[in-house]
Each structure stands twice: as C-alpha cells, then as structure tokens.
C-alpha cells in the first residue's frame, strides 16, 4: 500500500513465495495474428517507464526471466477495429511463462488487447506477466486479461499505465483460477481529463488465495477513475483487496470512485478489503464502497419460488454478478470459455444444501 497501516492487519503488502520451474524458451506463438494498424516495434517506449501495481521487484523478475512478450505500437489517429490476441498456455512444454508486454498508443488512436492464460489439463506451472501501457493525448487502450489456470498453478499480473491529456486506460481482469493469484494495477493519470476504468471479477474456492493491489494516481486536472471489483469466495479460500485513489497536488476537480462487492459462501473464508483515499489537493471528489456478506435472502427466495433449487439459484446469482464484466470482453469464444470455467467451479456449491 502507498501508505502503511497496522501490521497486524496483514494488508500492507504480500510476499509471493513460490518455486518457479525452469524458464525455457516459450514453445508456441502467443500472437497468432496482428490486426491492421498495429505494429511490433523494438524501439524504446515513449516517456519514463510507469510504476506497476505489484512494484519494482515483481517487474524486475519478469524482465530477468522473460521467455515471451511483445512491444506493440499504434500510430497516431489509428482506430484498430480487431482486438490483438495474446494467448499463453502452461503445459509440460511450457511449465513457466514470463511475458513482458508493452502497448503504446499514439495521439488520438485506439486499440484493444486481449490476453488469456490457461493450463493444459492438470498441468502445474507458473505464470508471471508484466504489462506496460502508454496512452498519448486522446488515445484509448482497452486491456482485457483473463486467467483460467488450474489448481496447481501460481500466477501474477503486474500492470503499469500512463495516460496523457484526455486519454483512457480501460482494464478488465478476470481472475478465476490458480492456487495462488496476484494482480496489481497502477495507473498514473498525468494529463488533464485522462481516465482510468478498471473492472475485475474473481472466484475463490477450496484453499485458493487471491491478492489485488490497485492504485490510481491523479496528477492532471479533471482526471477520473472508476475501480469496480466483484467476486465470490467458497470453502476456505481467501482474498485481499487494496484499492488506493491518490489525489496529488495539481489534480483539481479530479474524481475517483472505487467499490467492491463480495459474496461469501462459507464461514471459513477470509476476506480483507482496504479502500484508501489520499489527498494533497482541494476541490476533488473521492468515494469508496464495500459490500461483503451472504446472498440476499429475498432475491434467493424469489428465484426458488420460480422453481429453482437453492443451489441453482445461488449459481445464477453469482453468474449475474460476473455478467457485467464478462460482457465487456470483445471475444465470443473467450466469453464462452469463461462461463464454462465458472460453471465448473460453481459445481463446488452442490454440498451446501
């Protein structure tokens, strides 16, 4: 967290203790095709490298061990119609994947990048991702990250972004698998009128551990951020969410809002939430909201009165909670894979009675 709290709460930071398999050259081609208007560049990214949500140590780990990745450029004024797809698979051939990706959108351009990470069958493995986003004046970058790894995997996504005047950083994350899953996003809203939109869904069952650290630094005037997180926890799973909205000096008339909605299905789960608003400037507006608890009894009764069993009604409510985020994923096949994966995980609800 940018500002520390009591150590006994256990939310200031997280240690990722996992032994990664050997990092071999990645077998396969994550980037199947390159849409018109997007180029691969070896040139250095524009401006200083952005800070990331998981910090410099995690970023340095990926740089040191990267066995795949790409640097993408979109020329000024170009609106890329088709999304760029990057698909990573953990398998016996690829037990450890470290991908280093950069996306730079020129002035007035727009691009969507969809990244998925899956595992083959019950394959165990390790995935670490570093994604850096640079949005020039009036540009828009839409980043979609979907994680559908198996139980034997450890995963982290580390994102850093910079937005100039009237630029948009739009991030969608679906953290639905892996035994241990970590996600960090830090966006620096440099330019006047720049915006961050961040929507996340997560699902914890068995003894899964999920950790999120999101930071929005408001630097320019009239900047805006909207951070929304929704999830469900079952069995003995645990989740930590840190959300920081930071109004720095000069960010007059900036607005920031963060919210989390969490459904709990077991008295043994552990859910920790730390919403934080920091302010160095006057004339700003910050809001945060968190809702954690059981499914609303009235909604559950209504569905059961229409002929659904209690378990099926609970499944339907969780899917409804995820739907606003999954609907934002611009790939029908991937949306279908997500819902199939969620339904498989939701089968763990059967013993609840």
Order of alpha helices (4+ residues) and beta strands (2+ residues): beta-alpha-beta-beta-beta-beta-beta-beta-beta-beta-beta-beta-beta-beta-beta-beta-beta-beta-alpha-alpha-alpha
